[in-house]
């Protein structure tokens, strides 16, 4: 496999990018599923951070908590775009089977 065939645009919401013929409703559904995946990933990141022991060496207080929250939110958005983790793609497939968008 060559490198050019495996590159995916960073803004495509899933592992298997949609064909160009997607309707506007399909595009909005794909984006909503990718956004939901980002919310799930953000919750995972928050739970992982909360379960890690605090060392007490550098306790930044409220400002550090706010920064870490914003960092987790942005990281979750980046993880959900591009190749994603697959949650959004599965949700899109499930909704598409139950409620076909035409």
Biopython code that builds the backbone (N, CA, C, O; Angstrom):
import numpy as np
from Bio.PDB.StructureBuilder import StructureBuilder

atoms = [
    (1, "UNK", "N", (0.847, -1.163, 0.000)),
    (1, "UNK", "CA", (0.000, 0.000, 0.000)),
    (1, "UNK", "C", (0.896, 1.229, 0.000)),
    (1, "UNK", "O", (1.853, 1.310, 0.769)),
    (2, "UNK", "N", (0.585, 2.168, -0.851)),
    (2, "UNK", "CA", (1.397, 3.377, -0.885)),
    (2, "UNK", "C", (0.814, 4.439, 0.045)),
    (2, "UNK", "O", (-0.340, 4.352, 0.464)),
    (3, "UNK", "N", (1.621, 5.426, 0.353)),
    (3, "UNK", "CA", (1.223, 6.433, 1.334)),
    (3, "UNK", "C", (0.075, 7.295, 0.836)),
    (3, "UNK", "O", (-0.736, 7.746, 1.644)),
    (4, "UNK", "N", (-0.022, 7.539, -0.462)),
    (4, "UNK", "CA", (-1.071, 8.421, -0.964)),
    (4, "UNK", "C", (-2.447, 7.792, -0.886)),
    (4, "UNK", "O", (-3.440, 8.512, -0.782)),
    (5, "UNK", "N", (-2.539, 6.467, -0.934)),
    (5, "UNK", "CA", (-3.855, 5.834, -0.861)),
    (5, "UNK", "C", (-4.377, 5.764, 0.561)),
    (5, "UNK", "O", (-5.576, 5.569, 0.759)),
    (6, "UNK", "N", (-3.517, 5.918, 1.558)),
    (6, "UNK", "CA", (-3.965, 5.803, 2.944)),
    (6, "UNK", "C", (-4.202, 7.158, 3.603)),
    (6, "UNK", "O", (-4.597, 7.198, 4.769)),
    (7, "UNK", "N", (-3.978, 8.256, 2.910)),
    (7, "UNK", "CA", (-4.208, 9.556, 3.521)),
    (7, "UNK", "C", (-5.678, 9.898, 3.467)),
    (7, "UNK", "O", (-6.358, 9.635, 2.475)),
    (8, "UNK", "N", (-6.163, 10.494, 4.557)),
    (8, "UNK", "CA", (-7.548, 10.903, 4.672)),
    (8, "UNK", "C", (-7.534, 12.360, 5.099)),
    (8, "UNK", "O", (-6.729, 12.759, 5.941)),
    (9, "UNK", "N", (-8.416, 13.146, 4.526)),
    (9, "UNK", "CA", (-8.496, 14.551, 4.918)),
    (9, "UNK", "C", (-8.855, 14.650, 6.394)),
    (9, "UNK", "O", (-9.634, 13.840, 6.897)),
    (10, "UNK", "N", (-8.309, 15.613, 7.076)),
    (10, "UNK", "CA", (-8.497, 15.729, 8.514)),
    (10, "UNK", "C", (-9.945, 16.060, 8.857)),
    (10, "UNK", "O", (-10.407, 15.674, 9.931)),
    (11, "UNK", "N", (-10.670, 16.748, 8.006)),
    (11, "UNK", "CA", (-12.025, 17.159, 8.341)),
    (11, "UNK", "C", (-13.092, 16.143, 7.971)),
    (11, "UNK", "O", (-14.271, 16.402, 8.209)),
    (12, "UNK", "N", (-12.731, 14.987, 7.395)),
    (12, "UNK", "CA", (-13.751, 13.986, 7.123)),
    (12, "UNK", "C", (-14.118, 13.303, 8.421)),
    (12, "UNK", "O", (-13.229, 12.909, 9.176)),
    (13, "UNK", "N", (-15.427, 13.146, 8.711)),
    (13, "UNK", "CA", (-15.815, 12.716, 10.029)),
    (13, "UNK", "C", (-15.637, 11.243, 10.353)),
    (13, "UNK", "O", (-15.715, 10.889, 11.529)),
    (14, "UNK", "N", (-15.401, 10.351, 9.379)),
    (14, "UNK", "CA", (-15.318, 8.932, 9.698)),
    (14, "UNK", "C", (-14.214, 8.254, 8.916)),
    (14, "UNK", "O", (-13.608, 8.842, 8.020)),
    (15, "UNK", "N", (-13.963, 6.990, 9.276)),
    (15, "UNK", "CA", (-12.921, 6.205, 8.624)),
    (15, "UNK", "C", (-13.203, 6.021, 7.139)),
    (15, "UNK", "O", (-12.295, 6.134, 6.315)),
    (16, "UNK", "N", (-14.439, 5.742, 6.797)),
    (16, "UNK", "CA", (-14.818, 5.586, 5.397)),
    (16, "UNK", "C", (-15.521, 6.859, 4.953)),
    (16, "UNK", "O", (-16.719, 7.016, 5.190)),
    (17, "UNK", "N", (-14.792, 7.778, 4.308)),
    (17, "UNK", "CA", (-15.398, 9.050, 3.956)),
    (17, "UNK", "C", (-16.611, 8.853, 3.054)),
    (17, "UNK", "O", (-16.652, 7.930, 2.241)),
    (18, "UNK", "N", (-17.580, 9.718, 3.206)),
    (18, "UNK", "CA", (-18.807, 9.636, 2.425)),
    (18, "UNK", "C", (-18.531, 9.979, 0.968)),
    (18, "UNK", "O", (-17.662, 10.802, 0.679)),
    (19, "UNK", "N", (-19.259, 9.358, 0.051)),
    (19, "UNK", "CA", (-19.104, 9.734, -1.344)),
    (19, "UNK", "C", (-19.581, 11.164, -1.564)),
    (19, "UNK", "O", (-20.323, 11.711, -0.748)),
    (20, "UNK", "N", (-19.161, 11.755, -2.648)),
    (20, "UNK", "CA", (-19.503, 13.144, -2.941)),
    (20, "UNK", "C", (-21.004, 13.341, -3.133)),
    (20, "UNK", "O", (-21.492, 14.468, -3.038)),
    (21, "UNK", "N", (-21.743, 12.265, -3.402)),
    (21, "UNK", "CA", (-23.177, 12.372, -3.671)),
    (21, "UNK", "C", (-24.027, 12.458, -2.407)),
    (21, "UNK", "O", (-25.255, 12.441, -2.496)),
    (22, "UNK", "N", (-23.404, 12.549, -1.234)),
    (22, "UNK", "CA", (-24.179, 12.678, 0.006)),
    (22, "UNK", "C", (-25.118, 13.866, -0.090)),
    (22, "UNK", "O", (-24.756, 14.928, -0.595)),
    (23, "UNK", "N", (-26.323, 13.667, 0.402)),
    (23, "UNK", "CA", (-27.255, 14.781, 0.432)),
    (23, "UNK", "C", (-26.912, 15.684, 1.601)),
    (23, "UNK", "O", (-26.086, 15.340, 2.446)),
    (24, "UNK", "N", (-27.542, 16.822, 1.642)),
    (24, "UNK", "CA", (-27.291, 17.761, 2.745)),
    (24, "UNK", "C", (-27.734, 17.157, 4.068)),
    (24, "UNK", "O", (-27.071, 17.357, 5.086)),
    (25, "UNK", "N", (-28.850, 16.417, 4.075)),
    (25, "UNK", "CA", (-29.319, 15.784, 5.311)),
    (25, "UNK", "C", (-28.337, 14.723, 5.778)),
    (25, "UNK", "O", (-28.080, 14.608, 6.976)),
    (26, "UNK", "N", (-27.787, 13.950, 4.862)),
    (26, "UNK", "CA", (-26.791, 12.941, 5.233)),
    (26, "UNK", "C", (-25.558, 13.595, 5.821)),
    (26, "UNK", "O", (-24.985, 13.094, 6.789)),
    (27, "UNK", "N", (-25.148, 14.711, 5.242)),
    (27, "UNK", "CA", (-23.995, 15.436, 5.759)),
    (27, "UNK", "C", (-24.231, 15.944, 7.167)),
    (27, "UNK", "O", (-23.346, 15.867, 8.019)),
    (28, "UNK", "N", (-25.437, 16.466, 7.413)),
    (28, "UNK", "CA", (-25.758, 16.951, 8.764)),
    (28, "UNK", "C", (-25.821, 15.799, 9.753)),
    (28, "UNK", "O", (-25.396, 15.938, 10.900)),
    (29, "UNK", "N", (-26.358, 14.642, 9.308)),
    (29, "UNK", "CA", (-26.409, 13.474, 10.183)),
    (29, "UNK", "C", (-24.999, 12.987, 10.502)),
    (29, "UNK", "O", (-24.705, 12.651, 11.649)),
    (30, "UNK", "N", (-24.126, 12.947, 9.496)),
    (30, "UNK", "CA", (-22.732, 12.542, 9.728)),
    (30, "UNK", "C", (-22.057, 13.473, 10.728)),
    (30, "UNK", "O", (-21.340, 13.019, 11.620)),
    (31, "UNK", "N", (-22.286, 14.776, 10.579)),
    (31, "UNK", "CA", (-21.665, 15.744, 11.485)),
    (31, "UNK", "C", (-22.202, 15.589, 12.899)),
    (31, "UNK", "O", (-21.444, 15.665, 13.866)),
    (32, "UNK", "N", (-23.505, 15.371, 13.025)),
    (32, "UNK", "CA", (-24.100, 15.182, 14.351)),
    (32, "UNK", "C", (-23.534, 13.929, 15.023)),
    (32, "UNK", "O", (-23.274, 13.940, 16.226)),
    (33, "UNK", "N", (-23.341, 12.858, 14.262)),
    (33, "UNK", "CA", (-22.771, 11.631, 14.822)),
    (33, "UNK", "C", (-21.316, 11.838, 15.233)),
    (33, "UNK", "O", (-20.879, 11.320, 16.260)),
    (34, "UNK", "N", (-20.567, 12.596, 14.432)),
    (34, "UNK", "CA", (-19.180, 12.900, 14.789)),
    (34, "UNK", "C", (-19.123, 13.771, 16.046)),
    (34, "UNK", "O", (-18.253, 13.582, 16.895)),
    (35, "UNK", "N", (-20.052, 14.726, 16.162)),
    (35, "UNK", "CA", (-20.106, 15.570, 17.359)),
    (35, "UNK", "C", (-20.448, 14.740, 18.596)),
    (35, "UNK", "O", (-19.894, 14.963, 19.673)),
    (36, "UNK", "N", (-21.367, 13.777, 18.436)),
    (36, "UNK", "CA", (-21.718, 12.910, 19.557)),
    (36, "UNK", "C", (-20.516, 12.063, 19.964)),
    (36, "UNK", "O", (-20.282, 11.844, 21.152)),
    (37, "UNK", "N", (-19.756, 11.588, 18.979)),
    (37, "UNK", "CA", (-18.544, 10.824, 19.284)),
    (37, "UNK", "C", (-17.564, 11.686, 20.072)),
    (37, "UNK", "O", (-16.912, 11.196, 20.994)),
    (38, "UNK", "N", (-17.455, 12.957, 19.718)),
    (38, "UNK", "CA", (-16.559, 13.866, 20.435)),
    (38, "UNK", "C", (-17.003, 14.033, 21.890)),
    (38, "UNK", "O", (-16.165, 14.111, 22.788)),
    (39, "UNK", "N", (-18.314, 14.088, 22.123)),
    (39, "UNK", "CA", (-18.831, 14.215, 23.492)),
    (39, "UNK", "C", (-18.469, 12.976, 24.304)),
    (39, "UNK", "O", (-18.036, 13.089, 25.451)),
    (40, "UNK", "N", (-18.646, 11.793, 23.713)),
    (40, "UNK", "CA", (-18.301, 10.550, 24.406)),
    (40, "UNK", "C", (-16.808, 10.522, 24.733)),
    (40, "UNK", "O", (-16.419, 10.180, 25.849)),
    (41, "UNK", "N", (-15.978, 10.880, 23.760)),
    (41, "UNK", "CA", (-14.534, 10.874, 23.980)),
    (41, "UNK", "C", (-14.121, 11.875, 25.053)),
    (41, "UNK", "O", (-13.220, 11.606, 25.847)),
    (42, "UNK", "N", (-14.783, 13.030, 25.073)),
    (42, "UNK", "CA", (-14.469, 14.023, 26.103)),
    (42, "UNK", "C", (-14.788, 13.479, 27.491)),
    (42, "UNK", "O", (-14.029, 13.699, 28.435)),
    (43, "UNK", "N", (-15.907, 12.768, 27.620)),
    (43, "UNK", "CA", (-16.257, 12.165, 28.913)),
    (43, "UNK", "C", (-15.227, 11.112, 29.317)),
    (43, "UNK", "O", (-14.856, 11.025, 30.487)),
    (44, "UNK", "N", (-14.764, 10.311, 28.355)),
    (44, "UNK", "CA", (-13.722, 9.320, 28.640)),
    (44, "UNK", "C", (-12.449, 9.996, 29.127)),
    (44, "UNK", "O", (-11.839, 9.556, 30.101)),
    (45, "UNK", "N", (-12.050, 11.064, 28.449)),
    (45, "UNK", "CA", (-10.838, 11.781, 28.842)),
    (45, "UNK", "C", (-10.984, 12.365, 30.250)),
    (45, "UNK", "O", (-10.050, 12.311, 31.050)),
    (46, "UNK", "N", (-12.158, 12.921, 30.543)),
    (46, "UNK", "CA", (-12.391, 13.503, 31.869)),
    (46, "UNK", "C", (-12.330, 12.416, 32.950)),
    (46, "UNK", "O", (-11.719, 12.617, 33.999)),
    (47, "UNK", "N", (-12.957, 11.278, 32.693)),
    (47, "UNK", "CA", (-12.927, 10.193, 33.679)),
    (47, "UNK", "C", (-11.502, 9.686, 33.885)),
    (47, "UNK", "O", (-11.111, 9.389, 35.013)),
    (48, "UNK", "N", (-10.728, 9.585, 32.815)),
    (48, "UNK", "CA", (-9.340, 9.131, 32.939)),
    (48, "UNK", "C", (-8.516, 10.131, 33.734)),
    (48, "UNK", "O", (-7.710, 9.744, 34.580)),
    (49, "UNK", "N", (-8.715, 11.417, 33.464)),
    (49, "UNK", "CA", (-7.967, 12.453, 34.188)),
    (49, "UNK", "C", (-8.360, 12.480, 35.663)),
    (49, "UNK", "O", (-7.504, 12.649, 36.532)),
    (50, "UNK", "N", (-9.647, 12.315, 35.945)),
    (50, "UNK", "CA", (-10.112, 12.335, 37.334)),
    (50, "UNK", "C", (-9.618, 11.131, 38.123)),
    (50, "UNK", "O", (-9.435, 11.217, 39.337)),
    (51, "UNK", "N", (-9.400, 10.008, 37.441)),
    (51, "UNK", "CA", (-8.958, 8.807, 38.155)),
    (51, "UNK", "C", (-7.449, 8.795, 38.406)),
    (51, "UNK", "O", (-6.968, 7.999, 39.212)),
    (52, "UNK", "N", (-6.704, 9.656, 37.736)),
    (52, "UNK", "CA", (-5.254, 9.721, 37.939)),
    (52, "UNK", "C", (-4.957, 10.416, 39.269)),
    (52, "UNK", "O", (-5.611, 11.398, 39.622)),
    (53, "UNK", "N", (-3.971, 9.904, 40.002)),
    (53, "UNK", "CA", (-3.642, 10.540, 41.288)),
    (53, "UNK", "C", (-3.026, 11.921, 41.072)),
    (53, "UNK", "O", (-2.258, 12.136, 40.134)),
    (54, "UNK", "N", (-3.373, 12.828, 41.940)),
    (54, "UNK", "CA", (-2.797, 14.179, 41.875)),
    (54, "UNK", "C", (-1.519, 14.181, 42.689)),
    (54, "UNK", "O", (-1.477, 13.680, 43.813)),
    (55, "UNK", "N", (-0.462, 14.762, 42.098)),
    (55, "UNK", "CA", (0.826, 14.741, 42.790)),
    (55, "UNK", "C", (0.986, 15.889, 43.768)),
    (55, "UNK", "O", (1.811, 15.809, 44.678)),
    (56, "UNK", "N", (0.219, 16.950, 43.602)),
    (56, "UNK", "CA", (0.290, 18.064, 44.535)),
    (56, "UNK", "C", (1.476, 18.980, 44.318)),
    (56, "UNK", "O", (1.579, 20.015, 44.976)),
    (57, "UNK", "N", (2.377, 18.625, 43.409)),
    (57, "UNK", "CA", (3.552, 19.451, 43.162)),
    (57, "UNK", "C", (3.153, 20.795, 42.563)),
    (57, "UNK", "O", (3.576, 21.849, 43.037)),
    (58, "UNK", "N", (2.352, 20.745, 41.540)),
    (58, "UNK", "CA", (1.892, 21.970, 40.894)),
    (58, "UNK", "C", (0.373, 21.981, 40.911)),
    (58, "UNK", "O", (-0.261, 21.474, 39.985)),
    (59, "UNK", "N", (-0.205, 22.542, 41.931)),
    (59, "UNK", "CA", (-1.655, 22.620, 42.024)),
    (59, "UNK", "C", (-2.088, 23.966, 41.486)),
    (59, "UNK", "O", (-1.964, 24.987, 42.162)),
    (60, "UNK", "N", (-2.602, 23.963, 40.249)),
    (60, "UNK", "CA", (-2.965, 25.211, 39.583)),
    (60, "UNK", "C", (-4.332, 25.732, 39.956)),
    (60, "UNK", "O", (-4.688, 26.846, 39.572)),
    (61, "UNK", "N", (-5.100, 24.965, 40.688)),
    (61, "UNK", "CA", (-6.416, 25.419, 41.113)),
    (61, "UNK", "C", (-7.406, 25.512, 39.973)),
    (61, "UNK", "O", (-7.383, 24.702, 39.047)),
    (62, "UNK", "N", (-8.275, 26.503, 40.045)),
    (62, "UNK", "CA", (-9.347, 26.677, 39.074)),
    (62, "UNK", "C", (-8.823, 26.884, 37.660)),
    (62, "UNK", "O", (-9.368, 26.315, 36.714)),
    (63, "UNK", "N", (-7.779, 27.683, 37.500)),
    (63, "UNK", "CA", (-7.239, 27.978, 36.174)),
    (63, "UNK", "C", (-6.734, 26.702, 35.497)),
    (63, "UNK", "O", (-6.969, 26.490, 34.307)),
    (64, "UNK", "N", (-6.050, 25.868, 36.247)),
    (64, "UNK", "CA", (-5.551, 24.618, 35.670)),
    (64, "UNK", "C", (-6.711, 23.694, 35.309)),
    (64, "UNK", "O", (-6.687, 23.057, 34.256)),
    (65, "UNK", "N", (-7.713, 23.616, 36.158)),
    (65, "UNK", "CA", (-8.885, 22.791, 35.863)),
    (65, "UNK", "C", (-9.586, 23.268, 34.593)),
    (65, "UNK", "O", (-9.999, 22.458, 33.762)),
    (66, "UNK", "N", (-9.716, 24.584, 34.449)),
    (66, "UNK", "CA", (-10.358, 25.149, 33.261)),
    (66, "UNK", "C", (-9.534, 24.835, 32.010)),
    (66, "UNK", "O", (-10.083, 24.434, 30.984)),
    (67, "UNK", "N", (-8.225, 25.019, 32.100)),
    (67, "UNK", "CA", (-7.357, 24.728, 30.959)),
    (67, "UNK", "C", (-7.454, 23.257, 30.564)),
    (67, "UNK", "O", (-7.576, 22.937, 29.382)),
    (68, "UNK", "N", (-7.401, 22.364, 31.546)),
    (68, "UNK", "CA", (-7.462, 20.927, 31.240)),
    (68, "UNK", "C", (-8.804, 20.554, 30.632)),
    (68, "UNK", "O", (-8.867, 19.710, 29.738)),
    (69, "UNK", "N", (-9.878, 21.175, 31.108)),
    (69, "UNK", "CA", (-11.196, 20.919, 30.550)),
    (69, "UNK", "C", (-11.261, 21.351, 29.083)),
    (69, "UNK", "O", (-11.765, 20.613, 28.238)),
    (70, "UNK", "N", (-10.753, 22.537, 28.789)),
    (70, "UNK", "CA", (-10.733, 23.020, 27.403)),
    (70, "UNK", "C", (-9.812, 22.167, 26.534)),
    (70, "UNK", "O", (-10.114, 21.902, 25.371)),
    (71, "UNK", "N", (-8.693, 21.741, 27.106)),
    (71, "UNK", "CA", (-7.768, 20.881, 26.373)),
    (71, "UNK", "C", (-8.427, 19.539, 26.041)),
    (71, "UNK", "O", (-8.313, 19.055, 24.915)),
    (72, "UNK", "N", (-9.108, 18.943, 27.008)),
    (72, "UNK", "CA", (-9.803, 17.677, 26.777)),
    (72, "UNK", "C", (-10.889, 17.827, 25.717)),
    (72, "UNK", "O", (-11.079, 16.943, 24.881)),
    (73, "UNK", "N", (-11.597, 18.949, 25.757)),
    (73, "UNK", "CA", (-12.654, 19.198, 24.778)),
    (73, "UNK", "C", (-12.063, 19.287, 23.364)),
    (73, "UNK", "O", (-12.592, 18.682, 22.431)),
    (74, "UNK", "N", (-10.990, 20.026, 23.208)),
    (74, "UNK", "CA", (-10.354, 20.170, 21.891)),
    (74, "UNK", "C", (-9.751, 18.847, 21.429)),
    (74, "UNK", "O", (-9.857, 18.496, 20.254)),
    (75, "UNK", "N", (-9.126, 18.119, 22.334)),
    (75, "UNK", "CA", (-8.547, 16.825, 21.992)),
    (75, "UNK", "C", (-9.632, 15.853, 21.540)),
    (75, "UNK", "O", (-9.434, 15.106, 20.582)),
    (76, "UNK", "N", (-10.770, 15.857, 22.216)),
    (76, "UNK", "CA", (-11.888, 14.993, 21.831)),
    (76, "UNK", "C", (-12.391, 15.351, 20.441)),
    (76, "UNK", "O", (-12.707, 14.462, 19.650)),
    (77, "UNK", "N", (-12.470, 16.647, 20.133)),
    (77, "UNK", "CA", (-12.890, 17.073, 18.791)),
    (77, "UNK", "C", (-11.923, 16.569, 17.731)),
    (77, "UNK", "O", (-12.343, 16.080, 16.682)),
    (78, "UNK", "N", (-10.634, 16.689, 18.004)),
    (78, "UNK", "CA", (-9.622, 16.227, 17.046)),
    (78, "UNK", "C", (-9.663, 14.714, 16.874)),
    (78, "UNK", "O", (-9.498, 14.207, 15.765)),
    (79, "UNK", "N", (-9.886, 13.986, 17.980)),
    (79, "UNK", "CA", (-9.963, 12.529, 17.899)),
    (79, "UNK", "C", (-11.195, 12.080, 17.116)),
    (79, "UNK", "O", (-11.150, 11.068, 16.416)),
    (80, "UNK", "N", (-12.284, 12.818, 17.228)),
    (80, "UNK", "CA", (-13.530, 12.435, 16.555)),
    (80, "UNK", "C", (-13.497, 12.749, 15.067)),
    (80, "UNK", "O", (-14.202, 12.103, 14.291)),
    (81, "UNK", "N", (-12.696, 13.723, 14.651)),
    (81, "UNK", "CA", (-12.585, 14.019, 13.226)),
    (81, "UNK", "C", (-11.482, 13.158, 12.632)),
    (81, "UNK", "O", (-10.772, 12.458, 13.354)),
    (82, "UNK", "N", (-11.346, 13.211, 11.352)),
    (82, "UNK", "CA", (-10.356, 12.362, 10.699)),
    (82, "UNK", "C", (-10.807, 10.921, 10.752)),
    (82, "UNK", "O", (-11.936, 10.620, 10.364)),
    (83, "UNK", "N", (-9.978, 10.038, 11.211)),
    (83, "UNK", "CA", (-10.318, 8.619, 11.263)),
    (83, "UNK", "C", (-11.293, 8.292, 12.390)),
    (83, "UNK", "O", (-12.017, 7.300, 12.308)),
    (84, "UNK", "N", (-11.322, 9.093, 13.418)),
    (84, "UNK", "CA", (-12.251, 8.861, 14.519)),
    (84, "UNK", "C", (-11.967, 7.563, 15.251)),
    (84, "UNK", "O", (-11.004, 6.861, 14.943)),
    (85, "UNK", "N", (-12.800, 7.255, 16.208)),
    (85, "UNK", "CA", (-12.669, 6.025, 16.981)),
    (85, "UNK", "C", (-13.681, 4.979, 16.531)),
    (85, "UNK", "O", (-13.567, 3.812, 16.909)),
    (86, "UNK", "N", (-14.655, 5.371, 15.740)),
    (86, "UNK", "CA", (-15.633, 4.425, 15.210)),
    (86, "UNK", "C", (-17.010, 4.524, 15.824)),
    (86, "UNK", "O", (-17.962, 3.964, 15.280)),
    (87, "UNK", "N", (-17.150, 5.230, 16.962)),
    (87, "UNK", "CA", (-18.458, 5.351, 17.599)),
    (87, "UNK", "C", (-19.439, 6.089, 16.693)),
    (87, "UNK", "O", (-20.567, 5.642, 16.492)),
    (88, "UNK", "N", (-19.004, 7.209, 16.157)),
    (88, "UNK", "CA", (-19.870, 8.014, 15.298)),
    (88, "UNK", "C", (-20.261, 7.284, 14.035)),
    (88, "UNK", "O", (-21.400, 7.386, 13.579)),
    (89, "UNK", "N", (-19.327, 6.552, 13.471)),
    (89, "UNK", "CA", (-19.617, 5.799, 12.250)),
    (89, "UNK", "C", (-20.661, 4.718, 12.525)),
    (89, "UNK", "O", (-21.579, 4.523, 11.728)),
    (90, "UNK", "N", (-20.522, 4.014, 13.651)),
    (90, "UNK", "CA", (-21.510, 2.987, 14.006)),
    (90, "UNK", "C", (-22.879, 3.614, 14.253)),
    (90, "UNK", "O", (-23.897, 3.061, 13.838)),
    (91, "UNK", "N", (-22.910, 4.755, 14.919)),
    (91, "UNK", "CA", (-24.166, 5.445, 15.177)),
    (91, "UNK", "C", (-24.811, 5.875, 13.861)),
    (91, "UNK", "O", (-26.020, 5.727, 13.681)),
    (92, "UNK", "N", (-24.009, 6.405, 12.951)),
    (92, "UNK", "CA", (-24.519, 6.824, 11.643)),
    (92, "UNK", "C", (-25.130, 5.635, 10.889)),
    (92, "UNK", "O", (-26.207, 5.760, 10.307)),
    (93, "UNK", "N", (-24.450, 4.495, 10.898)),
    (93, "UNK", "CA", (-24.960, 3.305, 10.231)),
    (93, "UNK", "C", (-26.269, 2.843, 10.866)),
    (93, "UNK", "O", (-27.212, 2.485, 10.161)),
    (94, "UNK", "N", (-26.323, 2.852, 12.188)),
    (94, "UNK", "CA", (-27.525, 2.414, 12.915)),
    (94, "UNK", "C", (-28.707, 3.317, 12.596)),
    (94, "UNK", "O", (-29.797, 2.833, 12.291)),
    (95, "UNK", "N", (-28.497, 4.618, 12.663)),
    (95, "UNK", "CA", (-29.585, 5.558, 12.366)),
    (95, "UNK", "C", (-29.983, 5.447, 10.901)),
    (95, "UNK", "O", (-31.169, 5.501, 10.574)),
    (96, "UNK", "N", (-29.005, 5.292, 10.022)),
    (96, "UNK", "CA", (-29.298, 5.161, 8.592)),
    (96, "UNK", "C", (-30.135, 3.945, 8.270)),
    (96, "UNK", "O", (-30.959, 3.987, 7.356)),
    (97, "UNK", "N", (-29.941, 2.866, 8.998)),
    (97, "UNK", "CA", (-30.747, 1.658, 8.774)),
    (97, "UNK", "C", (-32.168, 1.847, 9.292)),
    (97, "UNK", "O", (-33.124, 1.394, 8.663)),
    (98, "UNK", "N", (-32.310, 2.507, 10.427)),
    (98, "UNK", "CA", (-33.629, 2.662, 11.017)),
    (98, "UNK", "C", (-34.443, 3.775, 10.370)),
    (98, "UNK", "O", (-35.665, 3.676, 10.255)),
    (99, "UNK", "N", (-33.758, 4.835, 9.949)),
    (99, "UNK", "CA", (-34.416, 5.999, 9.352)),
    (99, "UNK", "C", (-33.646, 6.427, 8.112)),
    (99, "UNK", "O", (-32.811, 7.328, 8.189)),
    (100, "UNK", "N", (-33.910, 5.797, 6.967)),
    (100, "UNK", "CA", (-33.153, 6.161, 5.748)),
    (100, "UNK", "C", (-33.339, 7.632, 5.402)),
    (100, "UNK", "O", (-34.455, 8.151, 5.408)),
    (101, "UNK", "N", (-32.235, 8.287, 5.101)),
    (101, "UNK", "CA", (-32.248, 9.706, 4.732)),
    (101, "UNK", "C", (-32.243, 9.788, 3.218)),
    (101, "UNK", "O", (-31.340, 9.273, 2.560)),
    (102, "UNK", "N", (-33.252, 10.435, 2.673)),
    (102, "UNK", "CA", (-33.335, 10.579, 1.201)),
    (102, "UNK", "C", (-33.729, 11.978, 0.840)),
    (102, "UNK", "O", (-33.852, 12.300, -0.341)),
]
sb = StructureBuilder()
sb.init_structure("model")
sb.init_model(0)
sb.init_chain("A")
sb.init_seg("    ")
for serial, (resi, resn, name, xyz) in enumerate(atoms, 1):
    if name == "N":
        sb.init_residue(resn, " ", resi, " ")
    sb.init_atom(name, np.array(xyz, "f"), 0.0, 1.0, " ", f" {name:<3s}", serial, name[0])
structure = sb.get_structure()
